[in-house]
Amino acid sequence: MSAHLALTQLVPLAKELDENKVTPGVLGFIVFAVMAGAVWMLMKSMNRHMGKVSFEETPAAAGTRQKQQPPQE
């Protein structure tokens, strides 16, 4: 009897939901999770590659670079 009472109370609540409402559901969550994982892996790879880059110029390379530039007036 309590199940019947619960169903009679839930039926009006179900009718209040908009039947034209579209939600992403499980597929939307899976696509979002895959994209988030791909972005995380790309950021991890970029961090690893940026760690290999040397931003400091050697003194010899800096001296030859200045000689190649035209004099400023």
N, C-alpha and C positions, 0 to 999 in steps of 0.2 A: 504494500500500500504506500510506503514512503517513496518508492521509485515512481509510482504513478503521480504522486504529489510533486515530486521534483520535476518530472517531465512537464506537468501542467504549468509550472512556474517558469521553465526554460523556454517553452514554445513562444510566448510573447517576446522574450528577449531576442530570439532568433529572427523574428519578423522585423525587429527594429534595425537589423543589419542591412546595409545597402547591398542589394544583389548585383549592382553594376560596379561595385568596388573591386579593383584589381590589385592584388598584392604580389610581391616577387616570389614568395614561397621558398621552398627548399632549393629549387634550381637557381634562383637569384642569390641565395646565400652561398651555394657551392661556387658559382661563377665569381662572386666577390672574394671568397676565400682564396681561390686559385690566383686571381689577379693580385691580391695582397701578398701572397707567397712569392709570386714572380717579381714584384717590386722589391720585396725584401732581399731576394737572391741577387737582383741587379745591383742594389745598393751595396751589398756585401762584396760583390765582384768589383764594383767601381772603387770601393775603399781599398781593396787589395791592390788594384792597379795604380791608384794614386799614391799609395805607399812606396811604389817602386820608382816613382818619378823624382829626380833630383832637381830642385828649384834653384840651387846655387850655381852660379857660373864660375868656371875656373878662371884664375887670373890671366892665363894666356888667351883664352877665348874672349875675355872682356877687352884686352888690349888690342886684338886684331879687329874687333868690332868697332872700336872707336876710330881706328885708322880708315876704315871703309866709309864712314859717314862724311858727307861734305862739310866743310867749315861753315859755321853759322855767322851771319853778318850782324 
